[in-house]
Amino acid sequence: MTTITLKINEKSSLGKLFLEFVKTFVSEKKGVEIVNTPNAETLKVIEDAKKGIGVNKVKNSAELFKQLGI
């Protein structure tokens, strides 16, 4: 089995087109699988959030906007 990692800008028109092609191809052909794998930075942020690190709790939207400086 071969594993290929691609970075695709899913906001660009070419990225959207490519992803749609791959999804269509995968749905028609068995043996090809799309696996979403978060990068190390994302995994760290998820773990920190689970531990409450860097998490701000607010009571309502007004308090949230105040913390954000909006």
Secondary structure, 3 states (H helix, E strand, C coil): CCCCCCCCCCCCHHHHHHHHHHHHHHHHCCCCCCCCCCCHHHHHHHHHHHHCCCCCCCCCHHHHHHHHCC
